[in-house]
Amino acid sequence: MRVRSIRTRLTTVAVSATLLLSVAACGDSGGDGGPVELRFSWWGNNDRAQATQKVIDAFQAQHPDIKVSGSSADFNAYFDKLATEVAAGDAPDVITLGGAYPREYGDRGALLDLARVRNELKTDKIDAAALGNGNFENKQYGVPTGVNTFALVVNPAVFAKAGVPLPDDSTWTWDDFARIARDISAKSPKGTYGVADPSSADMFDLYSRQRGEGLYTPDGKVAISRNTITEWWTMTVGLRNSGATPPASVTTELEGQPAPEQTLMGRGLAGMQFDWSNQLGALRKASGQPLELLRAPGESGQKPGMWLQASQIYTINARTEHPKEAATFVDFLVNSPEAGKIILTDRGIPANSEVLTSVVPALNPDQSAQATFIEKVTPQVGPPLVIGPTGSTDTRLILQRLNAEVLFDRKSPADAADEFVKQVEAAIGK
Amino acid sequence: MSDRTGSRTIRSGLRRRESRVAYGFLAPWIVGMVVFTIGPILASLYLSFTDYTLLSPPEWRGLENYQRMLADSRLHKSLLVTFQYVFVSVPVQLALALGLAMLLNRGVRGLPIYRSVYYLPSLLAGSVSIAILWRQIFGSEGLVNQLLAKVGVEGVSWVSHPDFALGTLVVLNAWTFGAPMVIFLAGLRQIPSMYYEAASVDGAGAVSQFFRITIPLLTPIIFFNLILQMIGAFQSFTQAFVVSGGSGGPADSTLLYTLYLYERGFGSFEMGYASALAWTLLVIIAVLTGVNFLFAKRWVFYGD
């Protein structure tokens, strides 16, 4: 009898211990008293991660009651991961977004309306146009990290080796562009190309804006015409046929590895590559070459297609338990010269005018080249970009798929153009 | 009388206490099963009839999601890709497994070592690291092309070409022949050697022995492996996700069903539609398994 009761008691203890352990495993966060813990996520390479960690350290030194843990991934993986975290209700407190993503997440109620934390997070010194990229239906969902422009990166060393002069970017046309790309490929060693395949959603915006279109209308419909897309793809197929761009399978392979170090430009294997201006530093470092920024071809022809845009946008999770602390952190990121001096131009030219002034003397040649370029194109760019509606973040993937179909000659440019409009309409129709 | 009743109460009381203890021990698993498996399965059945974007509550839509599948051309493409993948990679994998099992069954020295070595890929191949390795091996500057270059052939980037990308996944799946091989080996051991002795006395050659003794007696094992590997292949995800960089590309050529399901659910927040896709996959697998069982009567031989 006694033996049995001891055994029963032991059993009960064992079972409750198991249960307790599993409960304990779930609930190690939270609690009173200790510092508030924030999670902050961004995309980018290792250099950016190191710089960002320094900013976090500086912030924590000023705010010992707040602890920030950062996490980063490359661009493709970042948004997959974020979607999963948002779905699980476990998204970071401060989330870096860009392009059409703030609207995508904001419209779905995942982002905090920053009006609720206006005491902690000031936006009065921030460039109005850039601030507009985080404002949808009169709600401010995000603060721009900096200003950026989609432009052409060139490698003068590749041009010189091929004996091709750099173009005059104030007058050149798309025909000049194609000819130069062809020439470079023809006169360069095997494996070096005139230009990396230029098709991308940003490129579609730029090219069609030169014709007064753009990807989307302000009321959230498809603006780009089939005709424009057909002409674009006819040109890029011509580039591929002439060897100006790499074979299709190289292009599709490059799409899977978006880090600047892995691009053709980053490896010194391309004369030209369209990219965001804030990538200049990373690309220069990766290639070891004095890369430069140029205006896109065709800017002087009809209408300018280039634009200035918030390069990235800091947003706050609507479900965060610490909105005030999160806002204090974002305020530090965008409004403090201290953070500005660490981040410099890595997330675009600082959108806060005071930060920019204090940062300029600290810029290295790479960064001041970027700042100079932005300054140069500012009077020449077109109107602000129309940000895509909810569902438009699919456009990037739709374009990637159809671009592969076109480059592998499985679809004609005209058929792919029809498909593109149809699929984007379906994606933003819901 | 009273004595007997007494002992029965004691015994039933004991049994009750023992079963209570048993349930106590089982509780963590029962709770896990209900909360993490059965609950979500039932929830996804409900969600498959709704429009659910994760952030706002689901809205009832009846059969809309299922109707949408009929017109979804990318779904049809992904079904085609998945069927190609399953119907090529599973037979290839089983043939490899059986071939190697036959070889190893001839009494090779160090059998446990070979068995483990060949089994290893089955443990590794589902992992992200092997998929990344695969990307490198079949990339434009990968091992395969370096070997081809030695014999003067210029290869393409196999993982990035729509004609070959799925092929690299088939090879990856076939490489995991270890698990069915181990089961085949066990099956081969079960076949009494007297059958072979009798057959050779009657003058039957190796080929005829293979088709008339080995295969017929092995059919239950073949059947078992076929069902298991087929279900596994339909659910393949990691390899295609990593090799294609999450896109199912190039040009949707590696868009396995589960990848498309993931893309709808987590890329476009269409959880309702993704749930409907999941249930459709379940039905497809159930139907094909059922068909397999029906045909099994004609070719599977259970001895005696």
Interface residues (C-beta under 8 A of the other chain):
Chain A: T8 T11 T12 A14 V15 T18 L19 S22 N76 A77 D80 A83 T84 V86 A87 R108 G109 A110 P247 A248 S249 V250 T252 E253 E255 G256 Q257 G391 D394 L397 Q400 R401 A404 E405 F408 R410 A427 K430
Chain B: R17 V21 G24 F25 A27 P28 T53 L54 L55 S56 R135 G139 S140 V156 S157 V159 S160 H161 P162 S244 G245 G246 S247 G249 P250 A251 D252 G265 F266 G267 S268 F269 E270 M271
